[in-house]
Amino acid sequence: MKRLLDSIVENNKKWTREGNVASYIPELSKVDREHIGICVSTLDGEEYCSGNSELKFTIQSISKIITLMLAIIDNGKKYVFSRVGMEPTEAAFNSIINLEAKNPQKPINPMINAGAIATVSMIAGNDGKETFNRILKFTRKISGNPEININEAVYKSEKETGNRNRALAYFMKSTGVLKGDVEEILDVYFKQCSMEVTCGDLARIGSMLANDGVLPWNGQRVVPRDVARIVKTIMVTCGMYDASGEFAVHIGVPAKSGVGGGILACVTRRMGIGVVGPSLDEKGNSIAGMKVLEELSKEMDLSIF
Ligand code: DON
């Protein structure tokens, strides 16, 4: 396995020069685009890594699957999906158009920014601080990494410049989708996006999902089976945004991307996978990361379809 990952990383290094690192969050534009890394975490607890697998990067939108799990655990699926939809969209992750044009009462899915902000507003906590602490604690538990923390510089940078998200949130406040203090909800969202992870952390979270909600390394159930199933399904249909269809054709596994360059993927009853490559395509997905996953999927026959 290690040899296979080494050769896949080598074959796909060239893709790190395509595309651009995210620059709409100023701090993210400082990231080195040449990095490329992968970790695979199997259900028997083995971990195989290659390339820049030790690199720390911000989790960004991959955190949306974590907050979706917590929101459903706290409120039940019926309530969560009465307030956020579950349909894919051809619009970009930060798009405003569907909110007004399709259904002002219900963002289209929990993976686009509007839906993720609505989802985070449903997570229990007396205030934003407590809500975020629950998210951080849960992330540490499902990744088996008690050291995960936020990258303060990225958090501050996004908080200062996150006016598109502010616009989405205030629009949702005006239509009654968001209840509570808008700035406090946004602060939790900016913090969850700024959590710093490695490919290994993503691979272990993926292996928990692949194991239907049970941590493979200690047998502890951390997510109900039904919640793991729902999240994996939403990852297939919405996880790579308006490239989800193409990703399903070429790679064929549940996955979630983030503008930090990470992608978390999982193959039920087989493995979790974390990849990183900070240079992104115009849809906000890691170019090298997708190429690495495509080769791995072909080599190991991972597609679920
Ligand atoms: O809300 C934002 O714009 C970022 N914190 C996260 C966006 C993101 O990762 C989109 N994914 N590819």
Residues whose N, C-alpha, C, O or C-beta is under 5 A from the ligand:
A	BS01	DON	Q60 S61 F93 N113 C193 S257 G258 V259 K283 G284 N285
